[in-house]
């Protein structure tokens, strides 16, 4: 019985947690959030994240370069990613993907970085965490093409894309991770899309310190608040909170098989 939640995507090394990270971890435990997956966005921050995983048994890490940070001179090689992933607390690759939202981005570098993360994930049998923003077509094209080359597991994190995109991602075997945005009153389109997705392919996350769910919208997000997203999904799917907890936690156990979630 999975009587706990997992925050599958947060950023615990970031500045908003600098003064009270230990209390944040305690808050999560108090809310029934047993495990936290702190995500790497640039290789330079990995040591700091791993230090957190050594201090707290229930924190795990990824290794990767966020698309916003993927430039010609910061593309990680497949070999480099694989070498770093050997750490026992690293359970995934990413956050990688494509983001065309901001000016000054380098799509060719993002694409190369994305493929390198996927190739590392395939080699090491660890999931890849994919971010996509204003890049749905290119994202699903790369994921589909690479899946044909060599199978891998993965997650579309902080999902806000279309139903068509989600269906294609699920059809090739990926999971969809739902963040607190789904609880926002003005997120009707997202809510309607998520309600059509199979619960056995969904994960939940905070993306803390960003995107706090209702009733904390506008404040600093933290892993304890993933419970609000689970509660909202229970209402959206007409399930009990316990059912959503059981299913999403089992999904996280399945996709993050290297982690000792028990």
Secondary structure, DSSP 8 states (H G I E B T S, - for coil): ---SEEEEEE-TTSGGGTTTHHHHHHHHHHTTEEEEEE--SSGGGHHHHHHHHHH-TTEEEEE---GGG--TT----HHHHHHHTTSTTEEEEEEEEEE-SSTT--HHHHHHHHHHHHHHHHHHT-EEEEEEES-HHHHHHHHHHHHHHS---EEE-S--S-HHHHHHHHHTT-EEEE-GGGGSTT-HHHHHHHHTS-GGGEEE---TTS---TTSTTS---GGGHHHHHHHHHHHHT--HHHHHHHHHHHHHHHSTTS---
